[in-house]
Amino acid sequence: MKRFFIGLAVILWLGVPVHHIAANEFDTIVSMQGKDSATYYIQGNINGYGSVEFMVDTGSGYLTINEDTLAVLKQEKRIRYVKDLRGILADGREMIVPVYSVSAIRLGENCWLRDIEAAVFPGRTRHILGLSALQRAAPFIFSVDPPQLVLSHCDSAPDNILSKTSDFSTAK
């Protein structure tokens, strides 16, 4: 035990960086709504599309949008192609999906994240908030009691926000 403390003192004395997470890093709280099968959703916005409901999925590597959302974002010039991705779905099927960079998304009322990679799924599938977005707001806390996301490192609103107020439940 004494060797541990001596080693720690030497590391600190040499100036080796040690990462500390300060309480003030967790400055944004986003309420989640629990739904069936222990899934949680948050309200958000995709710049150039409008209001959306994101299913929070820390097991998903990417933010996902659907083809309908992609079409609107292309029309508004708020998205750019990045690459194709070969992915494995939860049911084990393999799928190749395009990945685009979305100009900006908002989580909750005031957490903006810019240039987020999003995988595009066919049809009108739900929007998923995966790690490509959550890692930008890291460190983060996913809490089920109370149901909320506590985020860090949010951006301010982009200057070029479109005031489009699309409702995710209506056809595009």
Contacts in CASP RR format, 6 or more apart in sequence:
PFRMAT RR
TARGET T0000
AUTHOR 0000-0000-0000
METHOD contacts of the structure
MODEL  1
MKRFFIGLAVILWLGVPVHHIAANEFDTIVSMQGKDSATYYIQGNINGYG
SVEFMVDTGSGYLTINEDTLAVLKQEKRIRYVKDLRGILADGREMIVPVY
SVSAIRLGENCWLRDIEAAVFPGRTRHILGLSALQRAAPFIFSVDPPQLV
LSHCDSAPDNILSKTSDFSTAK
11 18 0 8 1.000
12 18 0 8 1.000
21 139 0 8 1.000
25 139 0 8 1.000
25 152 0 8 1.000
25 153 0 8 1.000
26 139 0 8 1.000
26 140 0 8 1.000
26 141 0 8 1.000
26 150 0 8 1.000
26 151 0 8 1.000
26 152 0 8 1.000
27 151 0 8 1.000
27 152 0 8 1.000
27 154 0 8 1.000
28 107 0 8 1.000
28 110 0 8 1.000
28 111 0 8 1.000
28 137 0 8 1.000
28 150 0 8 1.000
28 151 0 8 1.000
28 152 0 8 1.000
28 154 0 8 1.000
29 148 0 8 1.000
29 149 0 8 1.000
29 150 0 8 1.000
29 151 0 8 1.000
30 42 0 8 1.000
30 107 0 8 1.000
30 108 0 8 1.000
30 109 0 8 1.000
30 111 0 8 1.000
30 148 0 8 1.000
30 149 0 8 1.000
30 150 0 8 1.000
30 151 0 8 1.000
31 42 0 8 1.000
31 108 0 8 1.000
31 146 0 8 1.000
31 147 0 8 1.000
31 148 0 8 1.000
32 40 0 8 1.000
32 41 0 8 1.000
32 42 0 8 1.000
32 56 0 8 1.000
32 147 0 8 1.000
32 148 0 8 1.000
32 149 0 8 1.000
33 40 0 8 1.000
33 41 0 8 1.000
33 42 0 8 1.000
33 147 0 8 1.000
34 40 0 8 1.000
34 41 0 8 1.000
34 147 0 8 1.000
35 41 0 8 1.000
39 55 0 8 1.000
39 56 0 8 1.000
40 55 0 8 1.000
40 56 0 8 1.000
40 144 0 8 1.000
40 147 0 8 1.000
41 53 0 8 1.000
41 54 0 8 1.000
41 55 0 8 1.000
41 56 0 8 1.000
42 53 0 8 1.000
42 54 0 8 1.000
42 56 0 8 1.000
42 107 0 8 1.000
42 108 0 8 1.000
42 129 0 8 1.000
42 149 0 8 1.000
43 51 0 8 1.000
43 52 0 8 1.000
43 53 0 8 1.000
43 54 0 8 1.000
43 108 0 8 1.000
44 51 0 8 1.000
44 52 0 8 1.000
44 53 0 8 1.000
44 54 0 8 1.000
44 105 0 8 1.000
44 106 0 8 1.000
44 107 0 8 1.000
44 108 0 8 1.000
45 51 0 8 1.000
45 52 0 8 1.000
45 105 0 8 1.000
45 106 0 8 1.000
46 52 0 8 1.000
46 65 0 8 1.000
46 69 0 8 1.000
46 73 0 8 1.000
46 78 0 8 1.000
46 102 0 8 1.000
46 104 0 8 1.000
46 105 0 8 1.000
46 127 0 8 1.000
47 78 0 8 1.000
47 102 0 8 1.000
47 103 0 8 1.000
47 104 0 8 1.000
47 105 0 8 1.000
47 106 0 8 1.000
47 158 0 8 1.000
47 160 0 8 1.000
47 161 0 8 1.000
47 162 0 8 1.000
48 72 0 8 1.000
48 73 0 8 1.000
48 76 0 8 1.000
48 78 0 8 1.000
48 103 0 8 1.000
48 162 0 8 1.000
48 164 0 8 1.000
49 69 0 8 1.000
49 72 0 8 1.000
49 73 0 8 1.000
49 76 0 8 1.000
49 78 0 8 1.000
49 164 0 8 1.000
49 166 0 8 1.000
50 162 0 8 1.000
50 164 0 8 1.000
50 165 0 8 1.000
50 166 0 8 1.000
51 165 0 8 1.000
51 166 0 8 1.000
51 167 0 8 1.000
51 168 0 8 1.000
52 69 0 8 1.000
52 127 0 8 1.000
52 168 0 8 1.000
53 126 0 8 1.000
53 127 0 8 1.000
53 168 0 8 1.000
54 63 0 8 1.000
54 107 0 8 1.000
54 127 0 8 1.000
54 128 0 8 1.000
54 129 0 8 1.000
55 126 0 8 1.000
55 127 0 8 1.000
55 128 0 8 1.000
55 129 0 8 1.000
56 129 0 8 1.000
56 130 0 8 1.000
56 142 0 8 1.000
56 149 0 8 1.000
57 128 0 8 1.000
57 129 0 8 1.000
57 130 0 8 1.000
58 130 0 8 1.000
58 131 0 8 1.000
58 134 0 8 1.000
58 142 0 8 1.000
59 130 0 8 1.000
59 131 0 8 1.000
60 128 0 8 1.000
60 129 0 8 1.000
60 130 0 8 1.000
60 131 0 8 1.000
61 130 0 8 1.000
61 131 0 8 1.000
61 132 0 8 1.000
62 85 0 8 1.000
62 99 0 8 1.000
62 117 0 8 1.000
62 118 0 8 1.000
62 119 0 8 1.000
62 128 0 8 1.000
62 130 0 8 1.000
62 131 0 8 1.000
62 132 0 8 1.000
63 102 0 8 1.000
63 105 0 8 1.000
63 116 0 8 1.000
63 117 0 8 1.000
63 118 0 8 1.000
63 119 0 8 1.000
63 127 0 8 1.000
63 128 0 8 1.000
63 129 0 8 1.000
63 130 0 8 1.000
63 132 0 8 1.000
63 133 0 8 1.000
64 118 0 8 1.000
64 119 0 8 1.000
64 120 0 8 1.000
64 121 0 8 1.000
64 125 0 8 1.000
64 126 0 8 1.000
64 127 0 8 1.000
64 128 0 8 1.000
64 130 0 8 1.000
65 73 0 8 1.000
65 100 0 8 1.000
65 102 0 8 1.000
65 118 0 8 1.000
65 119 0 8 1.000
65 120 0 8 1.000
65 121 0 8 1.000
65 127 0 8 1.000
66 120 0 8 1.000
66 121 0 8 1.000
66 122 0 8 1.000
66 123 0 8 1.000
66 124 0 8 1.000
66 125 0 8 1.000
66 126 0 8 1.000
66 127 0 8 1.000
67 120 0 8 1.000
67 121 0 8 1.000
67 122 0 8 1.000
67 123 0 8 1.000
67 124 0 8 1.000
68 123 0 8 1.000
68 124 0 8 1.000
68 171 0 8 1.000
68 172 0 8 1.000
69 127 0 8 1.000
69 172 0 8 1.000
70 79 0 8 1.000
70 100 0 8 1.000
70 120 0 8 1.000
71 172 0 8 1.000
72 164 0 8 1.000
72 166 0 8 1.000
72 172 0 8 1.000
73 79 0 8 1.000
73 100 0 8 1.000
73 102 0 8 1.000
76 162 0 8 1.000
76 164 0 8 1.000
78 102 0 8 1.000
78 103 0 8 1.000
78 104 0 8 1.000
78 162 0 8 1.000
79 100 0 8 1.000
79 101 0 8 1.000
79 102 0 8 1.000
79 103 0 8 1.000
79 118 0 8 1.000
80 100 0 8 1.000
80 101 0 8 1.000
81 98 0 8 1.000
81 99 0 8 1.000
81 100 0 8 1.000
82 99 0 8 1.000
82 100 0 8 1.000
82 101 0 8 1.000
82 117 0 8 1.000
83 98 0 8 1.000
83 99 0 8 1.000
84 96 0 8 1.000
84 97 0 8 1.000
84 98 0 8 1.000
84 99 0 8 1.000
85 96 0 8 1.000
85 97 0 8 1.000
85 98 0 8 1.000
85 99 0 8 1.000
85 119 0 8 1.000
86 94 0 8 1.000
86 95 0 8 1.000
86 96 0 8 1.000
87 94 0 8 1.000
87 95 0 8 1.000
87 96 0 8 1.000
87 97 0 8 1.000
88 94 0 8 1.000
88 95 0 8 1.000
89 95 0 8 1.000
97 119 0 8 1.000
97 120 0 8 1.000
97 121 0 8 1.000
98 119 0 8 1.000
98 120 0 8 1.000
99 117 0 8 1.000
99 118 0 8 1.000
99 119 0 8 1.000
99 120 0 8 1.000
100 117 0 8 1.000
100 118 0 8 1.000
100 120 0 8 1.000
101 115 0 8 1.000
101 116 0 8 1.000
101 117 0 8 1.000
101 118 0 8 1.000
102 115 0 8 1.000
102 116 0 8 1.000
102 117 0 8 1.000
102 118 0 8 1.000
103 114 0 8 1.000
103 115 0 8 1.000
103 158 0 8 1.000
103 160 0 8 1.000
104 112 0 8 1.000
104 113 0 8 1.000
104 114 0 8 1.000
104 115 0 8 1.000
104 116 0 8 1.000
104 155 0 8 1.000
104 158 0 8 1.000
104 161 0 8 1.000
105 112 0 8 1.000
105 113 0 8 1.000
105 116 0 8 1.000
105 133 0 8 1.000
106 112 0 8 1.000
106 113 0 8 1.000
106 157 0 8 1.000
107 113 0 8 1.000
107 129 0 8 1.000
107 133 0 8 1.000
107 137 0 8 1.000
107 149 0 8 1.000
107 151 0 8 1.000
107 154 0 8 1.000
110 154 0 8 1.000
110 157 0 8 1.000
111 137 0 8 1.000
111 151 0 8 1.000
111 154 0 8 1.000
111 155 0 8 1.000
112 154 0 8 1.000
112 155 0 8 1.000
112 156 0 8 1.000
112 157 0 8 1.000
112 158 0 8 1.000
113 133 0 8 1.000
113 136 0 8 1.000
113 137 0 8 1.000
113 154 0 8 1.000
113 155 0 8 1.000
114 155 0 8 1.000
114 158 0 8 1.000
116 132 0 8 1.000
116 133 0 8 1.000
116 136 0 8 1.000
117 132 0 8 1.000
118 132 0 8 1.000
127 168 0 8 1.000
134 140 0 8 1.000
136 153 0 8 1.000
137 151 0 8 1.000
137 152 0 8 1.000
137 153 0 8 1.000
137 154 0 8 1.000
138 152 0 8 1.000
138 153 0 8 1.000
139 152 0 8 1.000
140 149 0 8 1.000
140 150 0 8 1.000
140 151 0 8 1.000
140 152 0 8 1.000
141 149 0 8 1.000
141 150 0 8 1.000
142 149 0 8 1.000
143 149 0 8 1.000
143 150 0 8 1.000
166 172 0 8 1.000
END
